Amino acid sequence: MSDSTRRTLRTSLQTVLALLPLLAGEPSARNAPAVAGVVAIAAALTRVMALPEVERLLPSWLRKEGRT
């Protein structure tokens, strides 16, 4: 699997995880503060998933090249 495909899958997974709280709420909750919350969660997940400890827990097809 190419590095660009791997990065796309990781970003997609992080975005879905970030959107879960928003999707679980009422439709009226979809406003600017909710979107800001999603962006904050996505940023935090991106940072956490970049940690070597988390990298080792990911399935091999989601790991960065050269790290196992």
PQR file of N, CA, C, O and H, with PARSE charges and radii, in Angstrom:
ATOM      1  N   MET A   1       0.846  -1.170   0.000 -0.4000 1.5000
ATOM      2  CA  MET A   1       0.000   0.000   0.000 -0.0000 2.0000
ATOM      3  C   MET A   1       0.892   1.234   0.000  0.5500 1.7000
ATOM      4  O   MET A   1       1.868   1.310   0.745 -0.5500 1.4000
ATOM      5  N   SER A   2       0.544   2.190  -0.840 -0.4000 1.5000
ATOM      6  CA  SER A   2       1.377   3.393  -0.942 -0.0000 2.0000
ATOM      7  C   SER A   2       1.212   4.281   0.287  0.5500 1.7000
ATOM      8  O   SER A   2       0.222   4.203   1.014 -0.5500 1.4000
ATOM      9  H   SER A   2      -0.249   2.128  -1.446  0.4000 1.0000
ATOM     10  N   ASP A   3       2.200   5.112   0.487 -0.4000 1.5000
ATOM     11  CA  ASP A   3       2.176   6.017   1.637 -0.0000 2.0000
ATOM     12  C   ASP A   3       1.000   6.987   1.545  0.5500 1.7000
ATOM     13  O   ASP A   3       0.371   7.287   2.560 -0.5500 1.4000
ATOM     14  H   ASP A   3       3.005   5.176  -0.103  0.4000 1.0000
ATOM     15  N   SER A   4       0.698   7.476   0.355 -0.4000 1.5000
ATOM     16  CA  SER A   4      -0.411   8.423   0.214 -0.0000 2.0000
ATOM     17  C   SER A   4      -1.753   7.758   0.527  0.5500 1.7000
ATOM     18  O   SER A   4      -2.631   8.389   1.114 -0.5500 1.4000
ATOM     19  H   SER A   4       1.209   7.232  -0.469  0.4000 1.0000
ATOM     20  N   THR A   5      -1.916   6.507   0.144 -0.4000 1.5000
ATOM     21  CA  THR A   5      -3.147   5.780   0.470 -0.0000 2.0000
ATOM     22  C   THR A   5      -3.263   5.572   1.968  0.5500 1.7000
ATOM     23  O   THR A   5      -4.340   5.729   2.543 -0.5500 1.4000
ATOM     24  H   THR A   5      -1.202   5.995  -0.333  0.4000 1.0000
ATOM     25  N   ARG A   6      -2.153   5.219   2.594 -0.4000 1.5000
ATOM     26  CA  ARG A   6      -2.125   5.005   4.044 -0.0000 2.0000
ATOM     27  C   ARG A   6      -2.494   6.300   4.782  0.5500 1.7000
ATOM     28  O   ARG A   6      -3.277   6.280   5.731 -0.5500 1.4000
ATOM     29  H   ARG A   6      -1.279   5.092   2.126  0.4000 1.0000
ATOM     30  N   ARG A   7      -1.925   7.415   4.337 -0.4000 1.5000
ATOM     31  CA  ARG A   7      -2.238   8.701   4.977 -0.0000 2.0000
ATOM     32  C   ARG A   7      -3.701   9.054   4.797  0.5500 1.7000
ATOM     33  O   ARG A   7      -4.327   9.577   5.719 -0.5500 1.4000
ATOM     34  H   ARG A   7      -1.288   7.431   3.566  0.4000 1.0000
ATOM     35  N   THR A   8      -4.258   8.778   3.626 -0.4000 1.5000
ATOM     36  CA  THR A   8      -5.664   9.058   3.366 -0.0000 2.0000
ATOM     37  C   THR A   8      -6.560   8.232   4.284  0.5500 1.7000
ATOM     38  O   THR A   8      -7.525   8.750   4.846 -0.5500 1.4000
ATOM     39  H   THR A   8      -3.750   8.354   2.876  0.4000 1.0000
ATOM     40  N   LEU A   9      -6.243   6.955   4.433 -0.4000 1.5000
ATOM     41  CA  LEU A   9      -7.043   6.100   5.314 -0.0000 2.0000
ATOM     42  C   LEU A   9      -6.961   6.557   6.761  0.5500 1.7000
ATOM     43  O   LEU A   9      -7.971   6.573   7.464 -0.5500 1.4000
ATOM     44  H   LEU A   9      -5.459   6.535   3.976  0.4000 1.0000
ATOM     45  N   ARG A  10      -5.777   6.926   7.209 -0.4000 1.5000
ATOM     46  CA  ARG A  10      -5.622   7.395   8.591 -0.0000 2.0000
ATOM     47  C   ARG A  10      -6.420   8.672   8.825  0.5500 1.7000
ATOM     48  O   ARG A  10      -7.096   8.805   9.845 -0.5500 1.4000
ATOM     49  H   ARG A  10      -4.956   6.913   6.638  0.4000 1.0000
ATOM     50  N   THR A  11      -6.345   9.605   7.888 -0.4000 1.5000
ATOM     51  CA  THR A  11      -7.079  10.862   8.024 -0.0000 2.0000
ATOM     52  C   THR A  11      -8.577  10.608   8.005  0.5500 1.7000
ATOM     53  O   THR A  11      -9.319  11.229   8.765 -0.5500 1.4000
ATOM     54  H   THR A  11      -5.796   9.497   7.059  0.4000 1.0000
ATOM     55  N   SER A  12      -9.025   9.713   7.155 -0.4000 1.5000
ATOM     56  CA  SER A  12     -10.444   9.382   7.096 -0.0000 2.0000
ATOM     57  C   SER A  12     -10.916   8.791   8.423  0.5500 1.7000
ATOM     58  O   SER A  12     -11.976   9.162   8.927 -0.5500 1.4000
ATOM     59  H   SER A  12      -8.422   9.209   6.537  0.4000 1.0000
ATOM     60  N   LEU A  13     -10.143   7.888   8.979 -0.4000 1.5000
ATOM     61  CA  LEU A  13     -10.479   7.287  10.272 -0.0000 2.0000
ATOM     62  C   LEU A  13     -10.543   8.354  11.362  0.5500 1.7000
ATOM     63  O   LEU A  13     -11.471   8.355  12.172 -0.5500 1.4000
ATOM     64  H   LEU A  13      -9.282   7.587   8.569  0.4000 1.0000
ATOM     65  N   GLN A  14      -9.577   9.249  11.390 -0.4000 1.5000
ATOM     66  CA  GLN A  14      -9.561  10.309  12.394 -0.0000 2.0000
ATOM     67  C   GLN A  14     -10.763  11.220  12.245  0.5500 1.7000
ATOM     68  O   GLN A  14     -11.342  11.637  13.248 -0.5500 1.4000
ATOM     69  H   GLN A  14      -8.823   9.247  10.732  0.4000 1.0000
ATOM     70  N   THR A  15     -11.148  11.537  11.031 -0.4000 1.5000
ATOM     71  CA  THR A  15     -12.290  12.417  10.796 -0.0000 2.0000
ATOM     72  C   THR A  15     -13.583  11.751  11.229  0.5500 1.7000
ATOM     73  O   THR A  15     -14.431  12.393  11.849 -0.5500 1.4000
ATOM     74  H   THR A  15     -10.678  11.198  10.216  0.4000 1.0000
ATOM     75  N   VAL A  16     -13.747  10.480  10.913 -0.4000 1.5000
ATOM     76  CA  VAL A  16     -14.954   9.765  11.337 -0.0000 2.0000
ATOM     77  C   VAL A  16     -15.040   9.741  12.860  0.5500 1.7000
ATOM     78  O   VAL A  16     -16.109   9.975  13.423 -0.5500 1.4000
ATOM     79  H   VAL A  16     -13.058   9.958  10.410  0.4000 1.0000
ATOM     80  N   LEU A  17     -13.930   9.460  13.524 -0.4000 1.5000
ATOM     81  CA  LEU A  17     -13.934   9.459  14.987 -0.0000 2.0000
ATOM     82  C   LEU A  17     -14.259  10.838  15.546  0.5500 1.7000
ATOM     83  O   LEU A  17     -14.950  10.950  16.559 -0.5500 1.4000
ATOM     84  H   LEU A  17     -13.062   9.270  13.066  0.4000 1.0000
ATOM     85  N   ALA A  18     -13.774  11.875  14.904 -0.4000 1.5000
ATOM     86  CA  ALA A  18     -14.047  13.238  15.364 -0.0000 2.0000
ATOM     87  C   ALA A  18     -15.506  13.616  15.150  0.5500 1.7000
ATOM     88  O   ALA A  18     -16.066  14.381  15.935 -0.5500 1.4000
ATOM     89  H   ALA A  18     -13.213  11.785  14.081  0.4000 1.0000
ATOM     90  N   LEU A  19     -16.125  13.096  14.104 -0.4000 1.5000
ATOM     91  CA  LEU A  19     -17.514  13.430  13.799 -0.0000 2.0000
ATOM     92  C   LEU A  19     -18.525  12.657  14.635  0.5500 1.7000
ATOM     93  O   LEU A  19     -19.687  13.058  14.701 -0.5500 1.4000
ATOM     94  H   LEU A  19     -15.670  12.474  13.466  0.4000 1.0000
ATOM     95  N   LEU A  20     -18.127  11.572  15.269 -0.4000 1.5000
ATOM     96  CA  LEU A  20     -19.069  10.766  16.035 -0.0000 2.0000
ATOM     97  C   LEU A  20     -19.871  11.566  17.062  0.5500 1.7000
ATOM     98  O   LEU A  20     -21.091  11.410  17.112 -0.5500 1.4000
ATOM     99  H   LEU A  20     -17.183  11.247  15.215  0.4000 1.0000
ATOM    100  N   PRO A  21     -19.244  12.415  17.885 -0.5600 1.5000
ATOM    101  CA  PRO A  21     -20.051  13.179  18.844  0.2800 2.0000
ATOM    102  C   PRO A  21     -21.074  14.095  18.168  0.5500 1.7000
ATOM    103  O   PRO A  21     -22.185  14.263  18.672 -0.5500 1.4000
ATOM    104  N   LEU A  22     -20.711  14.676  17.051 -0.4000 1.5000
ATOM    105  CA  LEU A  22     -21.619  15.559  16.330 -0.0000 2.0000
ATOM    106  C   LEU A  22     -22.780  14.773  15.732  0.5500 1.7000
ATOM    107  O   LEU A  22     -23.924  15.227  15.776 -0.5500 1.4000
ATOM    108  H   LEU A  22     -19.808  14.540  16.641  0.4000 1.0000
ATOM    109  N   LEU A  23     -22.500  13.616  15.181 -0.4000 1.5000
ATOM    110  CA  LEU A  23     -23.539  12.798  14.575 -0.0000 2.0000
ATOM    111  C   LEU A  23     -24.485  12.204  15.613  0.5500 1.7000
ATOM    112  O   LEU A  23     -25.641  11.913  15.303 -0.5500 1.4000
ATOM    113  H   LEU A  23     -21.571  13.247  15.146  0.4000 1.0000
ATOM    114  N   ALA A  24     -24.005  12.023  16.840 -0.4000 1.5000
ATOM    115  CA  ALA A  24     -24.840  11.463  17.898 -0.0000 2.0000
ATOM    116  C   ALA A  24     -25.796  12.507  18.474  0.5500 1.7000
ATOM    117  O   ALA A  24     -26.774  12.149  19.131 -0.5500 1.4000
ATOM    118  H   ALA A  24     -23.066  12.259  17.091  0.4000 1.0000
ATOM    119  N   GLY A  25     -25.531  13.777  18.242 -0.4000 1.5000
ATOM    120  CA  GLY A  25     -26.364  14.837  18.789 -0.0000 2.0000
ATOM    121  C   GLY A  25     -27.593  15.112  17.942  0.5500 1.7000
ATOM    122  O   GLY A  25     -27.806  14.488  16.903 -0.5500 1.4000
ATOM    123  H   GLY A  25     -24.737  14.069  17.708  0.4000 1.0000
ATOM    124  N   GLU A  26     -28.391  16.054  18.403 -0.4000 1.5000
ATOM    125  CA  GLU A  26     -29.584  16.461  17.663 -0.0000 2.0000
ATOM    126  C   GLU A  26     -29.177  17.298  16.447  0.5500 1.7000
ATOM    127  O   GLU A  26     -28.120  17.928  16.459 -0.5500 1.4000
ATOM    128  H   GLU A  26     -28.218  16.562  19.247  0.4000 1.0000
ATOM    129  N   PRO A  27     -30.011  17.309  15.395 -0.5600 1.5000
ATOM    130  CA  PRO A  27     -29.671  18.104  14.210  0.2800 2.0000
ATOM    131  C   PRO A  27     -29.460  19.592  14.520  0.5500 1.7000
ATOM    132  O   PRO A  27     -28.677  20.256  13.841 -0.5500 1.4000
ATOM    133  N   SER A  28     -30.142  20.115  15.526 -0.4000 1.5000
ATOM    134  CA  SER A  28     -29.975  21.530  15.866 -0.0000 2.0000
ATOM    135  C   SER A  28     -28.591  21.832  16.436  0.5500 1.7000
ATOM    136  O   SER A  28     -28.196  22.994  16.535 -0.5500 1.4000
ATOM    137  H   SER A  28     -30.778  19.576  16.078  0.4000 1.0000
ATOM    138  N   ALA A  29     -27.860  20.791  16.808 -0.4000 1.5000
ATOM    139  CA  ALA A  29     -26.523  20.972  17.376 -0.0000 2.0000
ATOM    140  C   ALA A  29     -25.479  21.222  16.300  0.5500 1.7000
ATOM    141  O   ALA A  29     -24.324  21.505  16.621 -0.5500 1.4000
ATOM    142  H   ALA A  29     -28.181  19.847  16.727  0.4000 1.0000
ATOM    143  N   ARG A  30     -25.857  21.124  15.038 -0.4000 1.5000
ATOM    144  CA  ARG A  30     -24.904  21.322  13.944 -0.0000 2.0000
ATOM    145  C   ARG A  30     -24.769  22.808  13.633  0.5500 1.7000
ATOM    146  O   ARG A  30     -25.410  23.335  12.723 -0.5500 1.4000
ATOM    147  H   ARG A  30     -26.795  20.894  14.777  0.4000 1.0000
ATOM    148  N   ASN A  31     -23.934  23.456  14.400 -0.4000 1.5000
ATOM    149  CA  ASN A  31     -23.687  24.884  14.209 -0.0000 2.0000
ATOM    150  C   ASN A  31     -22.197  25.152  14.375  0.5500 1.7000
ATOM    151  O   ASN A  31     -21.401  24.219  14.478 -0.5500 1.4000
ATOM    152  H   ASN A  31     -23.414  23.029  15.139  0.4000 1.0000
ATOM    153  N   ALA A  32     -21.828  26.413  14.399 -0.4000 1.5000
ATOM    154  CA  ALA A  32     -20.404  26.776  14.436 -0.0000 2.0000
ATOM    155  C   ALA A  32     -19.654  26.182  15.634  0.5500 1.7000
ATOM    156  O   ALA A  32     -18.561  25.647  15.446 -0.5500 1.4000
ATOM    157  H   ALA A  32     -22.476  27.171  14.315  0.4000 1.0000
ATOM    158  N   PRO A  33     -20.198  26.253  16.865 -0.5600 1.5000
ATOM    159  CA  PRO A  33     -19.457  25.639  17.978  0.2800 2.0000
ATOM    160  C   PRO A  33     -19.272  24.128  17.804  0.5500 1.7000
ATOM    161  O   PRO A  33     -18.240  23.580  18.192 -0.5500 1.4000
ATOM    162  N   ALA A  34     -20.258  23.466  17.229 -0.4000 1.5000
ATOM    163  CA  ALA A  34     -20.133  22.030  17.016 -0.0000 2.0000
ATOM    164  C   ALA A  34     -19.040  21.738  15.987  0.5500 1.7000
ATOM    165  O   ALA A  34     -18.249  20.811  16.163 -0.5500 1.4000
ATOM    166  H   ALA A  34     -21.096  23.911  16.914  0.4000 1.0000
ATOM    167  N   VAL A  35     -19.000  22.517  14.934 -0.4000 1.5000
ATOM    168  CA  VAL A  35     -17.968  22.333  13.907 -0.0000 2.0000
ATOM    169  C   VAL A  35     -16.595  22.619  14.501  0.5500 1.7000
ATOM    170  O   VAL A  35     -15.637  21.902  14.212 -0.5500 1.4000
ATOM    171  H   VAL A  35     -19.643  23.270  14.791  0.4000 1.0000
ATOM    172  N   ALA A  36     -16.489  23.647  15.319 -0.4000 1.5000
ATOM    173  CA  ALA A  36     -15.213  23.958  15.980 -0.0000 2.0000
ATOM    174  C   ALA A  36     -14.781  22.802  16.877  0.5500 1.7000
ATOM    175  O   ALA A  36     -13.595  22.481  16.957 -0.5500 1.4000
ATOM    176  H   ALA A  36     -17.267  24.230  15.553  0.4000 1.0000
ATOM    177  N   GLY A  37     -15.732  22.187  17.541 -0.4000 1.5000
ATOM    178  CA  GLY A  37     -15.426  21.027  18.380 -0.0000 2.0000
ATOM    179  C   GLY A  37     -14.905  19.861  17.564  0.5500 1.7000
ATOM    180  O   GLY A  37     -13.962  19.181  17.969 -0.5500 1.4000
ATOM    181  H   GLY A  37     -16.695  22.448  17.476  0.4000 1.0000
ATOM    182  N   VAL A  38     -15.518  19.630  16.415 -0.4000 1.5000
ATOM    183  CA  VAL A  38     -15.072  18.547  15.538 -0.0000 2.0000
ATOM    184  C   VAL A  38     -13.649  18.802  15.064  0.5500 1.7000
ATOM    185  O   VAL A  38     -12.826  17.886  15.037 -0.5500 1.4000
ATOM    186  H   VAL A  38     -16.284  20.182  16.086  0.4000 1.0000
ATOM    187  N   VAL A  39     -13.359  20.029  14.694 -0.4000 1.5000
ATOM    188  CA  VAL A  39     -12.005  20.370  14.242 -0.0000 2.0000
ATOM    189  C   VAL A  39     -11.004  20.158  15.380  0.5500 1.7000
ATOM    190  O   VAL A  39      -9.911  19.639  15.153 -0.5500 1.4000
ATOM    191  H   VAL A  39     -14.027  20.773  14.715  0.4000 1.0000
ATOM    192  N   ALA A  40     -11.365  20.552  16.585 -0.4000 1.5000
ATOM    193  CA  ALA A  40     -10.476  20.368  17.734 -0.0000 2.0000
ATOM    194  C   ALA A  40     -10.239  18.886  18.016  0.5500 1.7000
ATOM    195  O   ALA A  40      -9.112  18.480  18.299 -0.5500 1.4000
ATOM    196  H   ALA A  40     -12.253  20.973  16.769  0.4000 1.0000
ATOM    197  N   ILE A  41     -11.291  18.083  17.941 -0.4000 1.5000
ATOM    198  CA  ILE A  41     -11.146  16.640  18.177 -0.0000 2.0000
ATOM    199  C   ILE A  41     -10.283  16.019  17.085  0.5500 1.7000
ATOM    200  O   ILE A  41      -9.417  15.193  17.376 -0.5500 1.4000
ATOM    201  H   ILE A  41     -12.206  18.412  17.712  0.4000 1.0000
ATOM    202  N   ALA A  42     -10.510  16.407  15.830 -0.4000 1.5000
ATOM    203  CA  ALA A  42      -9.712  15.868  14.726 -0.0000 2.0000
ATOM    204  C   ALA A  42      -8.238  16.228  14.898  0.5500 1.7000
ATOM    205  O   ALA A  42      -7.362  15.397  14.660 -0.5500 1.4000
ATOM    206  H   ALA A  42     -11.214  17.077  15.594  0.4000 1.0000
ATOM    207  N   ALA A  43      -7.966  17.457  15.309 -0.4000 1.5000
ATOM    208  CA  ALA A  43      -6.572  17.877  15.526 -0.0000 2.0000
ATOM    209  C   ALA A  43      -5.931  17.075  16.651  0.5500 1.7000
ATOM    210  O   ALA A  43      -4.781  16.649  16.541 -0.5500 1.4000
ATOM    211  H   ALA A  43      -8.677  18.133  15.503  0.4000 1.0000
ATOM    212  N   ALA A  44      -6.675  16.872  17.730 -0.4000 1.5000
ATOM    213  CA  ALA A  44      -6.148  16.102  18.857 -0.0000 2.0000
ATOM    214  C   ALA A  44      -5.891  14.653  18.450  0.5500 1.7000
ATOM    215  O   ALA A  44      -4.858  14.084  18.804 -0.5500 1.4000
ATOM    216  H   ALA A  44      -7.609  17.218  17.819  0.4000 1.0000
ATOM    217  N   LEU A  45      -6.821  14.054  17.710 -0.4000 1.5000
ATOM    218  CA  LEU A  45      -6.635  12.675  17.258 -0.0000 2.0000
ATOM    219  C   LEU A  45      -5.435  12.550  16.328  0.5500 1.7000
ATOM    220  O   LEU A  45      -4.684  11.577  16.399 -0.5500 1.4000
ATOM    221  H   LEU A  45      -7.660  14.516  17.423  0.4000 1.0000
ATOM    222  N   THR A  46      -5.259  13.526  15.468 -0.4000 1.5000
ATOM    223  CA  THR A  46      -4.113  13.508  14.556 -0.0000 2.0000
ATOM    224  C   THR A  46      -2.812  13.521  15.345  0.5500 1.7000
ATOM    225  O   THR A  46      -1.878  12.780  15.039 -0.5500 1.4000
ATOM    226  H   THR A  46      -5.868  14.317  15.410  0.4000 1.0000
ATOM    227  N   ARG A  47      -2.764  14.371  16.361 -0.4000 1.5000
ATOM    228  CA  ARG A  47      -1.548  14.466  17.178 -0.0000 2.0000
ATOM    229  C   ARG A  47      -1.302  13.179  17.963  0.5500 1.7000
ATOM    230  O   ARG A  47      -0.171  12.699  18.042 -0.5500 1.4000
ATOM    231  H   ARG A  47      -3.523  14.973  16.609  0.4000 1.0000
ATOM    232  N   VAL A  48      -2.366  12.624  18.543 -0.4000 1.5000
ATOM    233  CA  VAL A  48      -2.222  11.399  19.335 -0.0000 2.0000
ATOM    234  C   VAL A  48      -1.806  10.228  18.449  0.5500 1.7000
ATOM    235  O   VAL A  48      -0.960   9.424  18.843 -0.5500 1.4000
ATOM    236  H   VAL A  48      -3.285  13.014  18.480  0.4000 1.0000
ATOM    237  N   MET A  49      -2.395  10.126  17.254 -0.4000 1.5000
ATOM    238  CA  MET A  49      -2.057   9.007  16.374 -0.0000 2.0000
ATOM    239  C   MET A  49      -0.644   9.101  15.839  0.5500 1.7000
ATOM    240  O   MET A  49      -0.115   8.111  15.333 -0.5500 1.4000
ATOM    241  H   MET A  49      -3.082  10.779  16.934  0.4000 1.0000
ATOM    242  N   ALA A  50      -0.018  10.259  15.936 -0.4000 1.5000
ATOM    243  CA  ALA A  50       1.370  10.415  15.499 -0.0000 2.0000
ATOM    244  C   ALA A  50       2.371   9.937  16.555  0.5500 1.7000
ATOM    245  O   ALA A  50       3.560   9.812  16.263 -0.5500 1.4000
ATOM    246  H   ALA A  50      -0.448  11.063  16.348  0.4000 1.0000
ATOM    247  N   LEU A  51       1.909   9.672  17.764 -0.4000 1.5000
ATOM    248  CA  LEU A  51       2.803   9.218  18.830 -0.0000 2.0000
ATOM    249  C   LEU A  51       3.308   7.804  18.535  0.5500 1.7000
ATOM    250  O   LEU A  51       2.544   6.963  18.061 -0.5500 1.4000
ATOM    251  H   LEU A  51       0.943   9.774  18.002  0.4000 1.0000
ATOM    252  N   PRO A  52       4.576   7.539  18.810 -0.5600 1.5000
ATOM    253  CA  PRO A  52       5.126   6.201  18.542  0.2800 2.0000
ATOM    254  C   PRO A  52       4.380   5.096  19.291  0.5500 1.7000
ATOM    255  O   PRO A  52       4.229   3.993  18.766 -0.5500 1.4000
ATOM    256  N   GLU A  53       3.917   5.373  20.498 -0.4000 1.5000
ATOM    257  CA  GLU A  53       3.203   4.365  21.281 -0.0000 2.0000
ATOM    258  C   GLU A  53       1.908   3.957  20.590  0.5500 1.7000
ATOM    259  O   GLU A  53       1.561   2.776  20.557 -0.5500 1.4000
ATOM    260  H   GLU A  53       4.039   6.269  20.925  0.4000 1.0000
ATOM    261  N   VAL A  54       1.198   4.930  20.043 -0.4000 1.5000
ATOM    262  CA  VAL A  54      -0.051   4.655  19.343 -0.0000 2.0000
ATOM    263  C   VAL A  54       0.245   3.998  18.002  0.5500 1.7000
ATOM    264  O   VAL A  54      -0.480   3.103  17.567 -0.5500 1.4000
ATOM    265  H   VAL A  54       1.479   5.889  20.071  0.4000 1.0000
ATOM    266  N   GLU A  55       1.300   4.442  17.357 -0.4000 1.5000
ATOM    267  CA  GLU A  55       1.701   3.880  16.053 -0.0000 2.0000
ATOM    268  C   GLU A  55       1.893   2.372  16.161  0.5500 1.7000
ATOM    269  O   GLU A  55       1.511   1.631  15.255 -0.5500 1.4000
ATOM    270  H   GLU A  55       1.888   5.169  17.710  0.4000 1.0000
ATOM    271  N   ARG A  56       2.478   1.915  17.258 -0.4000 1.5000
ATOM    272  CA  ARG A  56       2.712   0.476  17.443 -0.0000 2.0000
ATOM    273  C   ARG A  56       1.400  -0.291  17.626  0.5500 1.7000
ATOM    274  O   ARG A  56       1.341  -1.483  17.328 -0.5500 1.4000
ATOM    275  H   ARG A  56       2.788   2.517  17.994  0.4000 1.0000
ATOM    276  N   LEU A  57       0.352   0.373  18.111 -0.4000 1.5000
ATOM    277  CA  LEU A  57      -0.935  -0.290  18.331 -0.0000 2.0000
ATOM    278  C   LEU A  57      -1.776  -0.408  17.058  0.5500 1.7000
ATOM    279  O   LEU A  57      -2.700  -1.218  16.997 -0.5500 1.4000
ATOM    280  H   LEU A  57       0.400   1.342  18.353  0.4000 1.0000
ATOM    281  N   LEU A  58      -1.458   0.397  16.046 -0.4000 1.5000
ATOM    282  CA  LEU A  58      -2.233   0.394  14.807 -0.0000 2.0000
ATOM    283  C   LEU A  58      -1.960  -0.872  14.004  0.5500 1.7000
ATOM    284  O   LEU A  58      -0.872  -1.442  14.089 -0.5500 1.4000
ATOM    285  H   LEU A  58      -0.707   1.056  16.096  0.4000 1.0000
ATOM    286  N   PRO A  59      -2.950  -1.314  13.222 -0.5600 1.5000
ATOM    287  CA  PRO A  59      -2.689  -2.439  12.317  0.2800 2.0000
ATOM    288  C   PRO A  59      -1.580  -2.062  11.329  0.5500 1.7000
ATOM    289  O   PRO A  59      -1.384  -0.884  11.030 -0.5500 1.4000
ATOM    290  N   SER A  60      -0.875  -3.045  10.836 -0.4000 1.5000
ATOM    291  CA  SER A  60       0.287  -2.782   9.977 -0.0000 2.0000
ATOM    292  C   SER A  60      -0.068  -1.947   8.745  0.5500 1.7000
ATOM    293  O   SER A  60       0.762  -1.160   8.290 -0.5500 1.4000
ATOM    294  H   SER A  60      -1.034  -4.002  11.078  0.4000 1.0000
ATOM    295  N   TRP A  61      -1.273  -2.093   8.195 -0.4000 1.5000
ATOM    296  CA  TRP A  61      -1.633  -1.357   6.984 -0.0000 2.0000
ATOM    297  C   TRP A  61      -1.905   0.116   7.261  0.5500 1.7000
ATOM    298  O   TRP A  61      -2.039   0.896   6.317 -0.5500 1.4000
ATOM    299  H   TRP A  61      -1.948  -2.733   8.565  0.4000 1.0000
ATOM    300  N   LEU A  62      -1.991   0.524   8.539 -0.4000 1.5000
ATOM    301  CA  LEU A  62      -2.169   1.932   8.873 -0.0000 2.0000
ATOM    302  C   LEU A  62      -0.890   2.563   9.420  0.5500 1.7000
ATOM    303  O   LEU A  62      -0.837   3.777   9.617 -0.5500 1.4000
ATOM    304  H   LEU A  62      -1.882  -0.110   9.305  0.4000 1.0000
ATOM    305  N   ARG A  63       0.127   1.762   9.663 -0.4000 1.5000
ATOM    306  CA  ARG A  63       1.376   2.306  10.196 -0.0000 2.0000
ATOM    307  C   ARG A  63       2.140   3.070   9.134  0.5500 1.7000
ATOM    308  O   ARG A  63       1.998   2.822   7.937 -0.5500 1.4000
ATOM    309  H   ARG A  63       0.084   0.776   9.503  0.4000 1.0000
ATOM    310  N   LYS A  64       2.960   4.013   9.603 -0.4000 1.5000
ATOM    311  CA  LYS A  64       3.828   4.751   8.699 -0.0000 2.0000
ATOM    312  C   LYS A  64       4.908   3.819   8.166  0.5500 1.7000
ATOM    313  O   LYS A  64       5.294   2.858   8.832 -0.5500 1.4000
ATOM    314  H   LYS A  64       3.075   4.215  10.576  0.4000 1.0000
ATOM    315  N   GLU A  65       5.385   4.103   6.981 -0.4000 1.5000
ATOM    316  CA  GLU A  65       6.458   3.300   6.387 -0.0000 2.0000
ATOM    317  C   GLU A  65       7.697   3.340   7.291  0.5500 1.7000
ATOM    318  O   GLU A  65       8.045   4.386   7.840 -0.5500 1.4000
ATOM    319  H   GLU A  65       5.072   4.883   6.440  0.4000 1.0000
ATOM    320  N   GLY A  66       8.339   2.211   7.432 -0.4000 1.5000
ATOM    321  CA  GLY A  66       9.581   2.170   8.185 -0.0000 2.0000
ATOM    322  C   GLY A  66       9.408   2.005   9.675  0.5500 1.7000
ATOM    323  O   GLY A  66      10.395   1.877  10.400 -0.5500 1.4000
ATOM    324  H   GLY A  66       8.056   1.362   6.986  0.4000 1.0000
ATOM    325  N   ARG A  67       8.169   2.006  10.154 -0.4000 1.5000
ATOM    326  CA  ARG A  67       7.938   1.816  11.594 -0.0000 2.0000
ATOM    327  C   ARG A  67       7.068   0.585  11.769  0.5500 1.7000
ATOM    328  O   ARG A  67       5.997   0.476  11.172 -0.5500 1.4000
ATOM    329  H   ARG A  67       7.367   2.110   9.565  0.4000 1.0000
ATOM    330  N   THR A  68       7.536  -0.333  12.588 -0.4000 1.5000
ATOM    331  CA  THR A  68       6.763  -1.542  12.860 -0.0000 2.0000
ATOM    332  C   THR A  68       6.702  -1.808  14.329  0.5500 1.7000
ATOM    333  O   THR A  68       6.092  -2.788  14.755 -0.5500 1.4000
ATOM    334  H   THR A  68       8.406  -0.244  13.072  0.4000 1.0000
TER
END
